[in-house]
Amino acid sequence: MKLAIFGATGRVGEEILKRALADGHDVKALVRSEKLEAHPNLEVVIGDVRNAEDIEKTIAGTTAVFSAIGTDRTTTLSEAAPLIVKSMEKNNIQRIISIGTAGILNSRLSPGLLRYEGGDSKRKMTFAAEEHEAVYRLFEKASLDWTVVCPTYLPDGEARGNYRTEKDFLPIEGKEITVGDTAEFAYHQLESKEFVQSRVGLAY
């Protein structure tokens, strides 16, 4: 496969990139500066995820897309997502796996609301969840095979397995999931149709 990865220098994106290269896939990664180690299967595109031309350069010729763009108290994610969707539609690419946040899963306490709105999440700051919700709503309207992987608290750590998943909800009593396991699960969605056009909660 030829994959496009956005956010490849972030914690989860870097782990997805490692797995893709180890499995022999060709990868195009859009980064702001030369931070990635050279690899024969890796094409680095230097640019900005908020720039339509840079997005197009990265997506053209690929078969699937990973987005692990962080929020970092900026609107980068919500600015980039419409450009990614538009480029995918133009290039007839269907599959996108995006890293979201547990805040945009359905609330168990307040049916009809998301966790960040319904009191399930203890986070006082809702900016990141709002950014991720904008992307989720965009995907809902698009004719793509999307999956939004929604980890809860995300400490660094290797993949260790034994995590739980649930469509559109955070598994009950789920407290955390490592970066390694989040990347592992997201990467394996390339070969799975189980969570197509849905969010999926991820926790131990």
Disulfide bonds with the S-S distance in Angstrom:
none
